[in-house]
Every structure is written in structure tokens, then in C-alpha cells.
Amino acid sequence: MAAVRIEEVVGDFVSLRKQGQDFVGICPFHDDKNPSMHVSPRLGIYKCFVCDAAGNPVKFLMEHEKMSYPEAIEYLAKKYGIPLEYERSESDEERQQRTLRESLLIVNEFAQKYFMEQLRTTEEGKLMGMAYLKERGFMDATIDKFGLGYCPDGWDNFTKAALEKGYKEEYLIELGLTGKSQSGKLYDIYRGRVIFPIHNDAGKVIGFGGRILKKDGKDPRKYVNSRENTIYHKSDTLYGIYFAKNAIHKQQNVYLVEGYTDVISMHESGVENVVASSGTSLTQGQIRMITKRTQNITVLYDGDMAGIKASMRGIDMLLEQGLKIRVCLLPDGEDPDSFAKKHRDSELQDYLASESKDFLLFKADILSKEAGNDPIKRASMVNEILKSISCVKDNIERAFYVKECAKLFDLSENDLNLNLRRFVWEKTKEQGRIAQQQQQQQVQQQPSGADGPVVVEEQGVPHLIDSTKHPDLSQQTDLLYEAEKDLILLMLNYGNLIIYESSENEEEKSQGLRVDQFICNEMQKEDIRFHYPLLERIFDKYVDWASYIGNQDQIIRNFTLAEDQQISEFVIRNIPVEEPKYSNRWKDKYDIHTHTTRNNIRILQNQVQNIILTLKLRILENDATIIQKILDQEGLAEEDMMMALQQLNTLNQLKKEISKRLNRVVSR
């Protein structure tokens, strides 16, 4: 974990931009429009300030790539060239889930190697598969890069080979590599087809596409694709994303095409920032995969009417996600594959640059030709364009589009805005209706009439309080938790800064003490113990690490990368990613002194004293509440009652003294 760099791990999946010491990027965990995720190399964490997603490199891989904890560790070890020793201790359920996912990936890996070997070494593979690929103009290096292969035309050649190697029949069937007839006979799904492996972000083969070569009428499908399974979800997959992600990050633009060969041919022509929706309508999951890498997309489709309609359908969905869209339409009869092969690399790239149009101009041009001079059709066309503009989130961008639309069709901006507002309002109502339905579903799924104690989850710390029977104790316990939490965060943020112990005699003021040393001294002197186990574990870890680590950032980094997931989660969620920054000119020009806890010893001293005093007050309040409950019991012996009253009086006196030092009024 010490070798892992959070910005490199997150940067493999999200386009990051440097901002001071940190990085920012589009958060992949919600529909983010503006960069709201901060990545801190200093602390080794990421944190989104909108959806509250946060974690270390392992957490990111587990949440983003749906990896298990061991899979995330293995991924990082492979990325940084670190050998692993295995000593697993998992629950049966965790082991089963990990084993299933790993097994399916291993089966796919075997299948890819088998198909590649068939393509390269067998007579049938060379005569059928390789001949087809060479006819398409693909070079050997490209075939190897994308792992293309061939499945023999026999009934069950691949299935037999897989079973002989010990791979389970149920895995082959779940992955869609093998089928089973009604009579129970197994057969190869991809027989007689050229194979296109489908990779995920991390380069693992999660599925296959197979293109038929013989047109004998037995199987009319041109392409067969993997069906949905544990590791492959078509709506969340873009073909070529693994090979394109670095180029997308570098170019800050992605070309969206339709098929496998379109992607491969574009790569051969030097355009690597290209992905395919694999012949399906664009999905929200696929759009999210794009938005977390770039905000700029160029939709590149065939020049026929089907391609144009496909472009139209996807535009509004892309606009709703805040993407900047351009459309490049190829000449009629051409697709990206054929066009790339007919032109030199430089010609293709020049064409893409010169012919890419803003979505509004593209849509206006196409619809205008279709409407002709028919006024009714032209009115319908303008409304169609306004519907697309209503998907634009930014009000200023929307205003510019309206102005451009008014010029194109010689119409009044006021008239256009009138209709635009109607479309925006209808869209808002529809979104509200959907949100209400989702909320109702969530309410219906919650158990009704549940009795018993309420469990409050606070940053991963469960505390069980029956708030219906003891509301005062519930509130009191929460206050105690907050006080203990504040003390822990004080140590984590400012532990190695220097303060002075207070003394009645200024001349006898002791030498400077670190904040964490001062806190430890106070806790030992007053015999203070943590009420919450998680906070106690963090305190014990801090004392251990602070004894030999003098750098505060390194201490925090140890916590963010801790094996104890509760500790790591708590620290990541509660530590600020970046310190507030103030201009030096404030003091020079405006005589404003930007004193903060970090740069002013008096402020820091006051904060330390206040937090320790508050914790003492909460402990006393908690003890007083417990004693009061003892007094409320029926049948309490007089001797016990007198002792409890004496203790309660002492506690109340101490509470008043501490409250006075805190300038607070004790009402009870």
C-alpha cells in the first residue's frame, strides 16, 4: 500500500486535472457534471463533495470496478510489480462470490487463448478466420493487440477442449460459450465465427462477439454476443474502452462508433480514442463510462439514414449528462471501418476535425432537409430542436443555442424561449414524477411497524439506543460520541503541532508540548477512557504510530490505508482533503490577519482546551444520567439512594465548573 499512488489508480479510470497539490475530476459514482471529486496524493484518498463517495485505492477499485477486496489487492500488486503471498480467511459467502467471479474470468481467458490459437495454428482458422481478417485489412499486430480469434465450425470442438481441461459445464453455459439442446447435448455457440473479445476497464476479458463467415441460412444472425452474466453487463460495457482510455485522457475527446471493426480500423489509422456501443442503443451506463473520462464526445456514425437516426436518438441522452457533443457524419455508404481503410491516416484525422459539427447545427441541417418548405413540418422541426436544447443543463449555453436557432430559422428569440420553457417544465415534472415513484418504492421496501431499539450508524460506528424509551439517554450518548470524535479528529489534524501547557505562573511556563502529547497526558491524568470501541482503536493506533512517525500527513495516510476497514472509512470521511488557502495580500493590502488553528498558537490552544473540557462535560453528563436512572428505580434502598444523591450532587458541581470554563449555562 505504501507503493500505491491514488492519483495513478483513479487516473486509470477517471480523467484528472491538477489543482494545487491535489487533483480533481468528474465523480464516477453519481451523475456529475462539474468536477466534484478531489484526489489527494498527500493523504492517499479520493473524496466527492456531492455524493460523499470517499476511500483509498482499494475502496475505489471495489466500488468502481466491483472487485472483491482480494481482487483489488491483486490488481494493485500487478500494477506496481509487487509479489503477493496468500493467506486467505474469508466467509463461505465471500469465498463463493470471489470463486465464481474468478472462475468465470479464468474460463474466458482460456476461451480467448483457445480462439487465438485456432486462428493462428489450424488450417481451418487460417483459411477461414485469418483470411477474413486479412481481407478486412487488419495487420498481425492489430489482431494480436485486440486478441482476435476463431472458433472451429464443428459442433462442440471448443466445449470438448474446455471440459477436457477441467472447466465446469455450468460456467461455460453461464458465459454463453456453450449451449445445451433439449436432448441435453452440448454445442459451441460461436462455432464457425471470427471472435472479438470484449475487455473491461482493467483489461480482463468479460465477453465475446462472434461474426459468422458462412451464409448457409442455418443461423441468420450476423453477430452473436455474450449474454448477460455475473461478469458481463452489456449496458455497462463499451467495446474498446481498455485500449482507448489513455488516448481519451490525453485527447480529452472520445469518438463513439457502432461496431467492433469500426474501433479496430480507427486504431490502425492512428485514432485510438474510440469506443463502440456494439450495435445497441446508447445506455445510461455507457454514457457514465464516458463522462468519468471526458466531457467531450464526437458521435461518428454511418452516412445512411439509419446512422443519422441513431445519432439523433443518442444526442438528448448525452446532453442530459452535461456532455459537449459534436457529430461527424461520414459520406453516404461509408462506415468508420470502410472510410478509415480508403484514406491515409492524416486524411482521416483531417476529415474528423473539419467535418465535426455542433449537435444543433447537425440536427438543424438534417431536419431542415427532411422538412423542406412545408411550414407544419418546419414548425415540428424547430420544436424537435428545442426539445434537445431543453436537455442542456447550463442556462448560458442554452441561451446561446436559442440565439443560434433564431438566426438559423429567422424566428423571434422570445417565441423560441416560450416553447423552450414549456419543454423544460415538462421535463422537470417528469423527473419529479420518477423521483417520487422511486421514493415510494423505497418506503414500501422498508419494514413497517418495527418495534425495538433504533440503530444509528454514524460513520460505520453502530450504537444501540432505545430512543423511544430513553430519549434523553439517546441524545446524551450521541453528544458523548461527538465529543470523543472531535478529540480524535483534533489529534489526527493537529497532533504534531506545538502548544504550551497552561500554568498559573507565566514564568514557570513549561517547554512546548505536541498536541497529541498534551491530550495523552490529560487522558492519563483524568483516567479518561473512550466509550466507543472504534474511536478507542483509532486512539490506540495513533499512539502507536505517533511514537515513531513525526509527519502528520504520513500518520493520516497510515490510517487511510489501514487494514481495519472501519478505521480507514472513518478517517477518510472525516479528514478534510485540502486546507483552506488565503492570499498573502489580504494582510498587506487590507490588514486582514488570516489566523487559523494551524498557524496561530493561541487559537490552537483554545481549541484543544475546549475539546478536552467538552469531552469531560459529556462524560459527567453521561454518568449523571445513569445515576438518575438508578434513583428512578422503585424499591431502592435508602442507603443506596443517599449515596447516589451524593454522587449526583458531586457530578452536577463538576458540570457547573466545566461549563463555566466553557462559558456555557447548565440548565439541569
Buried (B, 14 or more C-beta within 10 A) or exposed (E): BEEBBBBBBBBBBBBBEEEEEBBBBBBBBBBBBEBBBBBBBBBBBBBBEBBEBBBBBBBBBBBBBBBBBBBBBBBBBEBBEEEEEEEEEBEEEBBEBBEBBBBBBEBBEBBBEBBBBBBBEBEBBBEBBBEBBEEBBBEEEBBEBBBBBBBBBBEBBBBBBBBEEEBEEEBBBBBBBBBEEEEEEBBBBBBBBBBBBBBBBBEBBBBBBBBBBEEEEEEEEEBBBBEEBBBBBBEBBBBBBBBBBBBBBEBEBBBBBBBBBBBBBBBBBEBBBBBBBBBEEBBEEBBBBBBBBBBBBBBBBBBBEEBBEBBBEBBBBBBBBBBBBBBBBBEEEBBBBBBBBEBEEEEBBEBBEEBBBBBBBBBBBBBBEEBEEEEEBBBEBBBBBBBBBBBBEEEEBBBEBBEBBBEBBEBEBEEBBEBBEEBBEEBEEEEEEEEEEEEEEEEEEEEEEEEEBEEBEBBEBEBEBEBEEBEEBBBBBBBBBBBBBBBBBBBBBBBBBBBEBEEEEEEEEEEEBBBBBBBBEBBEEEEBEBBBEBBBBBBEBBEEBBEEBEEBEBBBBBBBBBEEBBBBBBBBBBBEBBBEEBEEEEEEEEEEEEEEBEEEBEEBBEBBBBBBBBBBBBBBBBBBBBBBEBEEEEEEEEEEEEEBEEBBEBBBEBBBBBBEEBEBEBEE
